[in-house]
Amino acid sequence: MERTVQEVTPGELCDAVDPCEVTLVLGAPSVGKSHHLRQVGPSVERLEETTAIDADELVIVDNFVSAILHSGDGDRENLNALFARPKGAVLVTRPRSLGWLCRRGHLASAAFLERVYGEALAIVGRTRSTEPNTDEWLAVVTDRLDATATQELPDSPSAFVAGVFTRAYVHAVEDEADAWRRRLDSKLRAYATGAHVEDPAAFLEEVYADIVVAGTTTGQPAAEVEACVAAVYQSIEIASETTILRADDPAVGTFSRVANTLATENPRAQADHTYLFGQALRAVGGAELERAVFDAADGDSPLDDAGRDN
């Protein structure tokens, strides 16, 4: 999945919108953003109206922040469906910058802000990770992320942070931004040992498992699933060396979580995703790791029918 940032005029918006993706449009009011975008799909002003638009149409949400502000709890649950629309969505906002939006966390749901933070980390990792002030920027953003998590999910701020790092980590793997991924992983380990996490080992194991699930179930080719498993395997090794993960074999514990999660999918998706995951495990850790993971998950290896080694 491509993620790009473009600066365009209102008249160029229709050509800039990528069908089947989610586009966030930031700009001043009354400059013609929504007017031009009506050429590419129906426009709505409330979240509840998005469910009435056919799935085979791109939907435009005009003044998205206002739509969030005036939505109820039930409407906010539709955010995930909005982001998952097969033909995509365009979210038009009045703020002039993404920073403005991030600073006003009370206007948006935790789900939306989680995506904003995750995409922001991905964009910087892909385009500006070598700039001299990136470490300072990352420190500021992670501090703000911690504050936003406490505000949005006061009962479980670590769940918000986990979601952000899961998104950002998967993006870094897709972008082959290995150095940036390692920096994110370092920040994740630091958060795991902080005040908001009661059990650092359980927290990291869950996040690492979520990363692999996300990397396996988003339609990625086998090579990228393998890259995701390899990256997480490396992260597990580092966390073990720093004694955050203390199990005898933390890789098996983490990856068996992945196998159990994939097993809950519908049968067709389960077969496809579990097979990709099994292949990746064998490529990264050999047949021994693959067997141990599926044995721990009380399941059969998807490679059994493909002539797996004995």
N, C-alpha and C positions, 0 to 999 in steps of 0.2 A: 504494500500500500504506500503510495507516494504522499508525502506531507510537505507542502510548499507554502511560502509566504510571498505574496505579490502585492505590489502597490499599483493600483489601476484607477482610472477615472470611472465615474458611474456608467458612462456609455460603453466601457469595456468589460463590465461585470459579467454579462451573459457569456462572453467568450472565455472568461477566466474560471467560471464555475465548472467543476469537474463532476459530471453525472455519476451517480452511484456512490458518491462520497458526501461527507458532511463539510460544509463550507461556513466559516465564521466571517461575516462581513462587518468590519469596524469603520465607522465614518461619522462625520458631522450630520446633524439633521437637515432635512429639506434640501438635499443636493441631488435627489433623483435616484437613490439606490433602489428603493422598492419599486419605483415606477419602471425602471428598466428590467428588473428581475422578473416582473410579471410575464415577460415574454417566454420564460423557460419553465414556468409551472404555476399552479394556483397558490395564492397568498392567503394566510390566515393571521389573526392577531392574538389568538388564545391557544394554549396548549391543547385544550379539549377538542378544538376543531381539527387538529392534525389527524385524529383517528378516523375522520370522515373522508379523508383524501385517499383515493385509490393507491394501493401499494406500488402500482406501476407508474406512478407520477412523482416527479421531484416536487417537494413541498417547500414553500418559502414561509418562514415565520417572521413577520414584520415586527420590529421592536421586541426582540426576543427577551431582553432583560425585563421589560414591562410585563411581558407574558408570564415570566417566572414570578415576578412580584405579585401579580394578581391571581396566581393559581392557588388551588387548594392542595391538600396532601395527596388526594387521589390523582390530580393532574400531574403532580411531580413524579409520580410513579410511571407516567408515560414517557419520561425522558429517555429511558433506556430503549423503548420502542422507537422513539423518534430518531435516535442515533443509529438504530439498526435497520432503518428503512432500506430496502434493496435498491431503490432509485435515488436515495440520498435526500439531504435536506440542506437548505440555506438559512442560516440564522443571522438576521440583520439586526445590528445594534446601533444605538446612538453614540456610545462612548467613542472617543477618538483613539484610544489605545487599549491594548490588552491589559496594561498596568492599571488603568482606571477600573476596569472590570474586576481584576483580582483584588484590589484594595477594598471593594465593596461586597464582601462575601455574603452579607445578609440579603443581597438581592437575588442570589442564586442558590439552588439546592446543592447539597454535598455532591451529588452525582455529577452535576455540571462542572463544579469547581475541580473535582477530581480529574476530569478530562482536560480542563484548562491547564492545570499544573503539569499533568503528564505530557501534554503536547508542548508546553513551553520548555520543559526539560529536554524533550526530544529535539526540538528545533535548535536550541543552543548547542546541544551535543553534536548535531550534524553540521552546523554552519559556523559556530564560533568557539568551539572547545579549545582552540589553541591561542585565543586572545589572552593578553596578560592579566586582564581583570576578571577572568572567568571564575577563578576560585572565590574571589570576593562576592561575585554575583551569586554563585551557588550557595555560599554561606548565608547570604541574605534571604534567598528564596527558601532554603530549608528551614530557617527560623520562622519565616512568614507561614510556611506550610504547617509547622507545628502549631502556630497560633490559630490558623484557620481550622485545623483539625479539632482543636479544643473547643472552638466556637461552634462548628457545624455538628460535631458528634461528641458532646461533652462526656457521654457515658462510655464511649469507646473511640477515642481519638486515633488510636493505633490502627483501626480498620481503615480510616480515611487515608492515613499515610501509606499503609500497605497497598491500597488501590493505586495511589499515585506512582509509587515506585514500581509496581508491577507493570503499569503502562509504559513508563519511561524506560525500564529495563528491556522490555520486549522491543520497543522502538530502536534502542541502541543496538540490539542484536541484529535486527533487520537492516539497519544502516551500516553494519560492520564497523561501528564506532567502538572498538574494543577498549581503548583508553578511557573514553567517557563512561562506558559501562562499568569499568572498574572503579571510577570515582563515585558513581552512583552507588555501587555496592558498598563502598567504604562508608558513605553517608547512611546507608540502610543499616549496616552493622552498628554504627554509632547510635542510631536511634533505638535499635533493639536493646541496647544496654542502658537506655535512659529511663526517665521517671515514669513514662506512660506505658511501659511494657513490663508486665509482671514476670513473664517467663520468656527470656530472650531466645532460647533454643526453639521453643514451640512457635514463637512468632516468626523466626527466620524460616523454619521448616515449612510453615504454611505459605509464606510469601513466595519462597522458591518454588513450591509446588504450583501455586497459582500462575507464576510466570511460565512454567512449562505447559500448563493447561492452555493458557492464552496463546502461546506460541505454536501449539499443536492444532488448535481448533479454529484458527482464523483463515483457513484455506491456503496455508503456506506450503510450498513444495518440500519434498523430503529433505533437501539439503538445508533449508532454513530451520526445519524442525530439529535436525541434527545439530545445527549451530546453537540453537537455544538450549538443548540438553547439555551440550558441551560447555556452554557458558555457565550454566547453573552448577554443573559438576565442579567447575573450577571455583565458583563462589563457595560451594559447600566445603571444599578442601581448605580454602582460606579461613572460613569461619571455624572449622575444626582446629586448625593450627592456632587460632587465637582463643581456643577453648570455649567459644560461645556455643558451639554444637558439641555435646559431650557423649553422644551415643556411640556404641561400638562401631556401627556402620551407618552414619547419618545419611549417606547417599541413598541407601536402600530404603530407609525410613521416609525420606522426602519423596523419592520417586514412586514408592508404593502408594502415597497419597494421590499422586497423579493418576496412577492406574485405577484406583478406586473411584476417582472423580469421573474419569472417562467412561467407566462402566455404567454410569447413571444416564448416559446419553441414549437417544433413540438407537435401535439396533443398527441401522445403516451407518450413522455417524460414528457409533461406538466401534464398529468393525474397521472403518477407514482410519480413524484417529488412533486407535489402539495399535494398529499395525504400523503406522508411521512412528509412533512412540517406541514400539518394540525395536524397530529397525535402528532408530537413533540410539537407544540404549546399547544395542550390540555394537554399533559403530564406535561409540564413545568408550564403553567400559568392557566390551567383550561379552561373550555368551554367558560368562559367570555372573556378571552384573544383571543382565537381562533376566536370567533365571531367578536370581535372588529377589529381584523386585516383584515379579509376578507371583512367586511363591509367597512372599510377605503379604501380598494383596489377596491371597487365597483365590487366585485366578489362573487360567491357562494362558500360556504365551501365545500371542497372535501369530508367531512364526512357526508354531508346531506343524501347521499344514503346509508350510513352505520349505520343508526339508531342513529344519534346524539341526545344528550339530548336537551330537549326544556325547 
